[in-house]
Amino acid sequence: MPNIAAAKAGAPSAGEGAFRFRRATSLAVWGMLFLRSGLAIGLQILVAAVAWLVGSADPWRASADWWLGWFVVANVANLGVLRWLLHREGRRLRDLYRIRRHDLRGDLRWVALALVLAGPIGFLPNLLLGQALWGSAQGSQDLSFRALPLVAAISLVMIFPVVQAASELPTYFGYVMPRFGARYGWGSGAMIPAAAMLSTQHIFLPFLFDWRFLVWRGLMFVPFALWVGFVIYRRPTTLPYLAVAHGLLDASLPVMVVLASV
């Protein structure tokens, strides 16, 4: 199977796109694969240190309660690094979000297919894992979404989905995946590390010393990540649409924090 992602994703031509992707250094590509996880654990440690300094009885749990807030910072930092790396290739960050109008109808058919399956693929592992590990999906929710000051929780509803949509799928499937394919000739296999890290990064969102929580967070998004990675590999021009849809899906996360805070 030809490397469709390297040929199409944000590039004016197949030859020029593959050349630009190969120009990305191994350090840049592997670094972007792990950057979001590294930023997440680093920021959780930093917030926990601040919580300890102000006298929190459980600074690590206090830091975990704020995970949506410090992950906004991680997403913004991720976007800054991504913009810089793309600039070194002679590209712009906005190229990842550009809608290609030459075959809009074909893109929308792929997006519709992606979304029809993404719902159950994203929801069922969450539910089934929660049931298997805690006897109820509620156990995982209680650990993930805790009360914050209401103003902060409402602010996250407006901010978090935007930066999440701009950062997550474009990083793994717009930047990392096509460059793995171009540099190492992995073809469709390039989506495996990207999808794996998209899923396992959730172990650090937040990181809790609870083996059941770690298993749940690490595995719950594996089918979803593989499915979305497959769609974007086969049809790279669907990335902007799926990024927006992903942001709308993730808007439910700060809403759950608001509900826990009222």
HELIX and SHEET records of a PDB file:
HELIX    1   1 ILE A    4  LYS A    8  1                                   5    
HELIX    2   2 ALA A   14  ARG A   23  1                                  10    
HELIX    3   3 SER A   26  LEU A   53  1                                  28    
HELIX    4   4 PRO A   59  ASP A   65  1                                   7    
HELIX    5   5 TRP A   67  ARG A   88  1                                  22    
HELIX    6   6 LEU A   93  TYR A   97  5                                   5    
HELIX    7   7 ARG A  101  ASP A  103  5                                   3    
HELIX    8   8 LEU A  104  TRP A  134  1                                  31    
HELIX    9   9 GLN A  138  SER A  144  1                                   7    
HELIX   10  10 LEU A  150  LEU A  169  1                                  20    
HELIX   11  11 PRO A  170  VAL A  176  3                                   7    
HELIX   12  12 MET A  177  TYR A  184  1                                   8    
HELIX   13  13 GLY A  187  ALA A  190  5                                   4    
HELIX   14  14 MET A  191  THR A  200  1                                  10    
HELIX   15  15 GLN A  201  PHE A  204  5                                   4    
HELIX   16  16 TRP A  211  LEU A  219  1                                   9    
HELIX   17  17 VAL A  222  ARG A  234  1                                  13    
HELIX   18  18 PRO A  236  THR A  238  5                                   3    
HELIX   19  19 LEU A  239  ASP A  250  1                                  12    
HELIX   20  20 SER A  252  SER A  261  1                                  10    
END                                                                             
